[in-house]
Amino acid sequence: MQKKYVSFALLGAALVLLGAGCSTAPVLPDGGMFVSGDSGTTWLAKSSLFSTGAPMSFATLDINTFAIDPSDSKSLWAGTMANGILYSSDGGEGWQIAKNYAPAELQLTTSRVNAIAVDPANSCVVYAATTNPAGASYVVRTINCGRSWGMLSTSEIAAQQFGAIAINPKNRLQIYLGNSAGDMFRTDNGGQSWVKLTSFAGKRIRSIVPHPTKDGVVYVGTAQGGLWKTSDAGVTWARTEDSKKFRGADDVFAIAIDPTKEDALLIGTAYGILHSEDGGASWEAYQLLTAPNETQIISLAINPVNPAHIYYGTPKAFYRSVDGGNTWTTKRIPTARVVKQLNVQNLKGAAGVADSDLIWLAAWNPAQ
């Protein structure tokens, strides 16, 4: 994806001055994106916009969702609460604002972005679930690295807020979509048509995570409806019943699959963090620094090479473990906002130097 230096001075100034809403209260520049190259010990803000004039930033904005290109770790996509999509092709050193040229009703640059999914085989193809200021929800797609966007046909899908979207890493044309009514959909042709797979009893779908190596296995996290799993691409579904023994575990905020073990995964819930070694058939809870049901685990991530390194965010703090969840420490972060999303990459060390964790943090204000 080629870097483009485009002037967004006027819109950039609006982002800095106004933030993401119409409130007259001061908006602190502690939003946007942050990155740590030392496992969360120190952080750098990464919210600069490319411009030809004075430096511009989106550090006042709330980031609702974030995605890293599976085939290019420097290609980043951030979805805001009210200012559309931002993208970077140089590892967050500079960002651009994704614009739509038609149709106008998308209002992409003033929309809330609920989820983003990058094609695992084509970096220029990206899907997003958005909601415009009038409350209309769309599935949008770019096929030219974000230079222009269009709507995918969703006429056969119930008119609800689309809140989660994910691509099957084994079949790039197979995409899963979830909405606020708990309805689950799938396309097998890249979004040209959709079929309804099931409905999770009216429970909002927060996250959809296809298994990285087992084709057809998909996990779905819902708001107070538990974790659901399919092993046949959505033909049949089963709730992970064993997690019910933990009060509050039916409120699932985040899912993290351990790619080093075929059936290992973690979920962040209102109870705490649960982990399973058998694909969700049985669950155990980590002993955290906070008591069960004391806080919500909003975000959760593990190092894909060294899964003993686990990170999570709550509405008030950020935590890490480097021993597989046996012990935890809390780390200082440069924002008073909620850690909405965490993404971890393994940084290979030079000869004789240990690997480290590169952590991306999306800052978000739920009061907005």
N, C-alpha and C positions, 0 to 999 in steps of 0.2 A: 504494500500500500504506500504510494508515494506521498511525501510530505508536501503540503501546500500552504503557502503563506498568504493568508487572505485577511483583509481588513474587516474587523468587526467592531470598530471603535465605538460607534453609537450604541449598538446593542450591548457591547461589553460594558460600557459605562452604566447602562441601565441595570445590568446584572449586579455590578458592584454597589450602586447607589440604592437600588430598590430591593435587592434580594429576591425572594420567591413569592412575595405576597403583597398585600396592599396595606399592611399595618404601618402606623406611624411610629411604632416603637423602634428603638435602635436595633439594627441587625449587625451582630458581631461578625467579623471576617474569620470565623473559626469553622466554616463549613467547607464544602467541596471535597477534594480527595487528599489523602495523606499516604505516605509510603515510609516503611522502615526497612533498612537493609541489615539490621542486626537483631532480628527476632523480637522487635517491639521495644527495645531499650531506648532508642532515639527515633524521632520522626521528622520528616520534611513535608511541607505543604507542596502539593502538585496541582495547582489550580490556575495556572497562567494561560491566558488566551493569546493566540497569535494576533498581532495587530501591527499596523504600519505607523501608528502614532504612539501615544503614551502607553505604558504597560497596563494591561487589563487583566482582570481576574474574575473567577466565579466563586471566590472564597466565601461569599455570603449565602450561597445557595445550599439547599438540602439535596443530597444525592439519595435517590430512592432505590436505585439498582445499579449494578456494575458488572461488566463482563470483560474477560481477557480472551483474545483470539486464541483458540486452541493450537493454531499453526504458526502464530507469530506473537511472542510474549510482549513485544513492544506496542502492539496494536490494542488499544484500550477503548472501551465504550462506557459512558456514564449516563444514566437516566436521571433527570431531575424531577422535583416535585411540581414545578410549574414553568419550566423554561426549556423543555424538550430534551434533545439528545446532544451530548458532547462527545467528541472522539479525538484520540491522539494516535499518531503513528510512530512516535519516538519515545515511548515509555513514559509518557506523562510530562515531558519537558514543555510541551506546548499543546494546546487543545483548540479545536475548531467547533463551531456550532453547526449542527446538521440542519439543513434547510429543506423544506418541501416546496416544490414549484407548482404542483397540481396533484390532487384537487385542493382547493383552498380550504374546504371544511375541515381538513386535518388539523389546521392551526398548530402545526408541530412545534414551533418555537415557543408556544405558550401552553403546551400540554404537559400533563403528568405522565411520566414514563414508568410503567409498572414492572416491566421485565424486558430483558434483552437476551437474544440468543444469536451467536455467531456461527455461520456455516463452518463445520470442521474441515472442509476440503477447499473452501473458496473464501478468502478473507474479505472479499468485497461484497459478499452476500450476508446481510444482517437483518434479523427480524426483531420487531419490538411490539409490545402491547402498550397502547397509549390511551389516555382519556383527555379529551379537549376541554376547554373551559366551560362549554355548555353541558358537559357530562356524557357526551357521546364517546364510546370506546371503539377503538380500531386495532387491527393487526396491520402493521406497516412493514415495508421491506425496501431495502436498497440493494441494488445489484452493481453499483459503481462506487463502492467504498464510502458511501455517505454523502456524495455530492447531490443526489436527489432521492426522494422517497415517494412511494405510492401505496395505496391501500390494497390489501388482498381481499378477495370476496369472502364475506362472512354472512351472507344473507340467510344461510340456512342455520345459523347459530342464534340462540336466544339472546335478546338484547340485554346483556348484563355487562358488568365491568370485567374486562379481561385482565387478570392479575398475574398469570404465570404462563411462561412459554419455554419450551425446551426442544432441542433437536436430538434425534437418535444418532449417537456418534457412529453407529454402524450403517446408517442409511440416512443420508443428508436430506432426502426429500420427505422423510417421515418426521412430522413435527407434532408435538403435543401442546394443547392449549387448555387452560383452566380459567373459570370465571368466578365471580363473587357469589353466585348461587350454588356453587359446588358442582357445576357441570364440567365434564371432561370430554375433550374433543381430540380428534386426530386427523391429519391429512397425510396422504401417501404420495402426493404429487406437488409438494412444495407450496401448498396453500391455495391451489386452484379450486379445491373443493374440500369439505370437511364432513366428518361423520361424528355423531355423538356416541361416546363409548359408555358412559355411565353418569350417574349423579350421586354425590356423596351427601345425601340427605340435607341439602341446603346449606352445608358448611363451606365457607369460603376457602378456595384453594390458594394457599400461600406459596407453595413451591412444588416444582416438578423436577425430578432428578433421574434421568435414564442411567442405567448402569454403564460404566465406560467400556466393559468388555463382554458382558452377557446380553446379547441381542434379545430384545423383548421384555427385559426386566426393567420396570420403572417404579420409582417410589414417589408418592404424592403426600405432602403434608398439608393438613387442613386446620382451620381455626375451630378448635373445640370439637373436631370430628375425628381426631386421631391420624395415624399414619396408615396409608393404604399401599398395597403392592400388587402389581401384575407381573406375571412371568410369560405372558403370551401377547404382548403389545396392546393390552387393553381389552382383550376379549372377555377375560374374567378378572375379578378383583377380590382381594381378601384384606381385611383389616388385621393389623398386627395386634392380636388380642392380648398377648402377655404384657404389653405396656400398660394396660388398664390398671394393673396393681399399684401403679404410681399415680396418686391423685394429682391432676393437673397435666399429666403427660399427653392428654388428648388435645392440648393446645400446642400445636407444632409450629415453630417459627423457622427452623433451619434444619437442613439435612446435609451430612457430609459422608461420602463414601470413601472407604479406605481402598485405594487402588492396588495396594500390595497384597490384599487378602480378598479372595473371591466373594465372600459373603459378609464382610465386616462393614458396619456403618454406625454413625452416631446421629442422634437427633437432639436439637435444642428445643426445650419445651418450657411451659410455665412451672413444671416441677423442678427441672434441672436438666442435666445432660444424661441421656441414656445411651448405652452402647450394646450392640448385638454382634455376635460372631457367626450367626447362622441365618443371615438374610431376614432378620426380624421375627423369627419364630420364638426367640426368648430374649429377654432384656435384663440388663443390670444397670444400676445407677452409679455414676461417679460421685465420690464424696467431695463436694466443692467447699470453697471458703464460705459461701452463703448456705443457709439452711434450705431444705426443700420447700418450694412454693414461696420463698422469700422474694424472688425476683424472676424476671423472664429472660430466657436465653435468646436474645434477638438475632445474634449472628454467631456462626460457628464455622471453623475451617481447620484442616489438618495439612501438614506438609505431605505432598503426594509421594515423596521419596522416603521420608522419615516420619511415619505416622505417629511416632511417640510424641511429636511436637504438635500440640493441640492449642487452639486459640478460640476465645469466645468473648462476645460483648453483651452487656446488659444495658438497661436504660441509664446506668450511672457509672459503669466501670468496664475495664478491659483486663482479661486474665489470660495466663498462659501456663502450660505444663510442658516439660521437656522429658517426662518419664512415663508417657502413656496414661496420664490422668491420675497417677498415684499421689502427686503433690502439685499444688498450684501456687502461683504468685500473681499479684495484681501489679500492673504496670501503668505508669503515668502516660496519658495521651494529650495531644495539644488541642483538644476541643472539649467544650462542655456539652456538645450534642451527643445523641445516641450513636453508637457504633452500629449502623444499619446493616453493613455487609463487610465481610472479611474475605480476602482471597490470598492464598499463600502459594508462593513458588519456591522451589529449592534452588539456591544459588551454589553452583559447584565451586569449591575452593581451589586455589592454585595448589601446585605440588607441595605437600606437607602442611596445607592449611585446611582446616575443617570446613565443611559446607555450612552455609547459613540460610536463614529464612528471609525471603523478601515478602513483606506483608503489605497489602493494599487495604486501606480503611476508607469506607464511605461514611461521611458524617451527615446526620439527619436529625431534624427536629420534629417530633411527633405532634407538637402543639400547633403546628402550622394549619 
